[in-house]
Amino acid sequence: MRTRSKHAYELIVRKNDSDNDLFILVTGVNGKVWVRGWIRACDCKKPDWLQSHANREPAYFVPHSELLTMQTLKMAVA
């Protein structure tokens, strides 16, 4: 699971994250959270999503629209 403090923030996946990992994005703070959806790391590593912010190592920033619904997660891990 990856968390972001602001609802507008995208899921961050790093180059060294295992392609087999599943990521669930949860946004918010102080108990006011929103489970946005999930995606496999291998599906995140698209050149168009690779960005670098504030002189940090580049990472993949996955748009919310690309996340799968939580209802599909059970089928994916079965």
C-alpha atoms as an extended CHARMM CRD file, in Angstrom:
* protein
*
        78  EXT
         1         1  MET       CA              0.0000000000        0.0000000000        0.0000000000  PROA      1               0.0000000000
         2         2  ARG       CA              1.1780000000        3.5000000000       -0.7550000000  PROA      2               0.0000000000
         3         3  THR       CA             -0.2840000000        6.5540000000        0.9180000000  PROA      3               0.0000000000
         4         4  ARG       CA             -0.3430000000       10.1710000000       -0.1930000000  PROA      4               0.0000000000
         5         5  SER       CA             -1.4190000000       13.0770000000        1.9900000000  PROA      5               0.0000000000
         6         6  LYS       CA             -3.4260000000       14.9360000000       -0.6420000000  PROA      6               0.0000000000
         7         7  HSD       CA             -6.3120000000       13.4680000000       -2.6270000000  PROA      7               0.0000000000
         8         8  ALA       CA             -4.9970000000       14.8910000000       -5.9070000000  PROA      8               0.0000000000
         9         9  TYR       CA             -1.6060000000       13.1840000000       -5.5700000000  PROA      9               0.0000000000
        10        10  GLU       CA             -0.8640000000       10.2310000000       -7.8160000000  PROA      10              0.0000000000
        11        11  LEU       CA              0.5080000000        6.8130000000       -6.9310000000  PROA      11              0.0000000000
        12        12  ILE       CA              4.3170000000        6.7150000000       -6.8730000000  PROA      12              0.0000000000
        13        13  VAL       CA              6.0890000000        3.5750000000       -8.0530000000  PROA      13              0.0000000000
        14        14  ARG       CA              9.8710000000        3.5060000000       -7.9950000000  PROA      14              0.0000000000
        15        15  LYS       CA             12.1670000000        1.9000000000      -10.5590000000  PROA      15              0.0000000000
        16        16  ASN       CA             13.4550000000       -0.6110000000       -8.0000000000  PROA      16              0.0000000000
        17        17  ASP       CA              9.9630000000       -1.7600000000       -6.9230000000  PROA      17              0.0000000000
        18        18  SER       CA              9.4660000000       -5.3860000000       -7.8890000000  PROA      18              0.0000000000
        19        19  ASP       CA              7.3750000000       -5.8450000000      -11.0280000000  PROA      19              0.0000000000
        20        20  ASN       CA              5.3890000000       -8.5170000000       -9.1580000000  PROA      20              0.0000000000
        21        21  ASP       CA              4.2560000000       -6.1310000000       -6.4020000000  PROA      21              0.0000000000
        22        22  LEU       CA              0.6920000000       -4.8720000000       -6.1760000000  PROA      22              0.0000000000
        23        23  PHE       CA              0.1140000000       -1.2910000000       -5.0770000000  PROA      23              0.0000000000
        24        24  ILE       CA             -3.0110000000        0.1280000000       -3.4860000000  PROA      24              0.0000000000
        25        25  LEU       CA             -3.2250000000        3.9190000000       -3.3900000000  PROA      25              0.0000000000
        26        26  VAL       CA             -4.8040000000        5.4920000000       -0.3080000000  PROA      26              0.0000000000
        27        27  THR       CA             -5.0170000000        9.2860000000       -0.1190000000  PROA      27              0.0000000000
        28        28  GLY       CA             -5.7730000000       11.5690000000        2.8110000000  PROA      28              0.0000000000
        29        29  VAL       CA             -4.8130000000       12.1050000000        6.4440000000  PROA      29              0.0000000000
        30        30  ASN       CA             -6.2350000000       11.9490000000        9.9690000000  PROA      30              0.0000000000
        31        31  GLY       CA             -8.7540000000        9.2240000000        9.2490000000  PROA      31              0.0000000000
        32        32  LYS       CA            -10.2040000000       11.0280000000        6.2240000000  PROA      32              0.0000000000
        33        33  VAL       CA             -8.8950000000        8.6620000000        3.6110000000  PROA      33              0.0000000000
        34        34  TRP       CA             -9.9550000000        7.4410000000        0.2040000000  PROA      34              0.0000000000
        35        35  VAL       CA             -8.9330000000        4.0730000000       -1.2160000000  PROA      35              0.0000000000
        36        36  ARG       CA             -8.3220000000        5.0300000000       -4.8420000000  PROA      36              0.0000000000
        37        37  GLY       CA             -7.6020000000        1.6580000000       -6.4280000000  PROA      37              0.0000000000
        38        38  TRP       CA             -4.7750000000       -0.7130000000       -7.2250000000  PROA      38              0.0000000000
        39        39  ILE       CA             -2.3260000000       -1.6810000000       -9.9790000000  PROA      39              0.0000000000
        40        40  ARG       CA              0.5840000000       -4.0820000000      -10.5480000000  PROA      40              0.0000000000
        41        41  ALA       CA              4.0470000000       -2.4900000000      -10.5340000000  PROA      41              0.0000000000
        42        42  CYS       CA              4.8640000000       -3.9550000000      -13.9540000000  PROA      42              0.0000000000
        43        43  ASP       CA              1.9120000000       -2.0080000000      -15.4040000000  PROA      43              0.0000000000
        44        44  CYS       CA              3.1600000000        1.2470000000      -13.8710000000  PROA      44              0.0000000000
        45        45  LYS       CA              6.5530000000        1.4420000000      -15.4730000000  PROA      45              0.0000000000
        46        46  LYS       CA              5.5750000000        3.3920000000      -18.5660000000  PROA      46              0.0000000000
        47        47  PRO       CA              7.9610000000        5.9950000000      -19.9830000000  PROA      47              0.0000000000
        48        48  ASP       CA              5.1740000000        8.6040000000      -20.1030000000  PROA      48              0.0000000000
        49        49  TRP       CA              4.6850000000        8.3120000000      -16.3390000000  PROA      49              0.0000000000
        50        50  LEU       CA              8.3650000000        8.6770000000      -15.4020000000  PROA      50              0.0000000000
        51        51  GLN       CA              8.9460000000       12.0350000000      -13.6910000000  PROA      51              0.0000000000
        52        52  SER       CA             11.3590000000       13.6700000000      -11.3040000000  PROA      52              0.0000000000
        53        53  HSD       CA             10.2390000000       16.2260000000       -8.7270000000  PROA      53              0.0000000000
        54        54  ALA       CA             12.3030000000       18.3760000000       -6.3600000000  PROA      54              0.0000000000
        55        55  ASN       CA             15.6360000000       16.9070000000       -7.4730000000  PROA      55              0.0000000000
        56        56  ARG       CA             14.5890000000       13.4230000000       -6.3560000000  PROA      56              0.0000000000
        57        57  GLU       CA             15.2730000000       10.2040000000       -8.2090000000  PROA      57              0.0000000000
        58        58  PRO       CA             12.7970000000        9.7120000000      -11.0740000000  PROA      58              0.0000000000
        59        59  ALA       CA              9.7220000000        7.6260000000      -10.2700000000  PROA      59              0.0000000000
        60        60  TYR       CA              6.5410000000        6.5960000000      -12.0360000000  PROA      60              0.0000000000
        61        61  PHE       CA              3.5080000000        8.7330000000      -11.1810000000  PROA      61              0.0000000000
        62        62  VAL       CA              0.3780000000        6.7420000000      -11.9660000000  PROA      62              0.0000000000
        63        63  PRO       CA             -2.8030000000        8.7320000000      -12.7080000000  PROA      63              0.0000000000
        64        64  HSD       CA             -5.8920000000        7.8110000000      -10.6970000000  PROA      64              0.0000000000
        65        65  SER       CA             -7.7100000000        7.0150000000      -13.9340000000  PROA      65              0.0000000000
        66        66  GLU       CA             -5.3040000000        4.1060000000      -14.5470000000  PROA      66              0.0000000000
        67        67  LEU       CA             -5.9520000000        2.4080000000      -11.2060000000  PROA      67              0.0000000000
        68        68  LEU       CA             -8.1840000000       -0.6450000000      -11.1310000000  PROA      68              0.0000000000
        69        69  THR       CA            -11.2090000000       -0.8310000000       -8.8500000000  PROA      69              0.0000000000
        70        70  MET       CA            -10.8620000000       -2.5720000000       -5.5250000000  PROA      70              0.0000000000
        71        71  GLN       CA            -13.6030000000       -5.0140000000       -6.5610000000  PROA      71              0.0000000000
        72        72  THR       CA            -11.2020000000       -6.5020000000       -9.1360000000  PROA      72              0.0000000000
        73        73  LEU       CA             -8.3660000000       -7.0600000000       -6.6540000000  PROA      73              0.0000000000
        74        74  LYS       CA             -9.7540000000      -10.3200000000       -5.2690000000  PROA      74              0.0000000000
        75        75  MET       CA             -9.8590000000      -11.8540000000       -8.7560000000  PROA      75              0.0000000000
        76        76  ALA       CA             -6.3090000000      -10.7040000000       -9.4980000000  PROA      76              0.0000000000
        77        77  VAL       CA             -4.7530000000      -12.3590000000       -6.4660000000  PROA      77              0.0000000000
        78        78  ALA       CA             -6.7710000000      -15.5900000000       -6.6880000000  PROA      78              0.0000000000
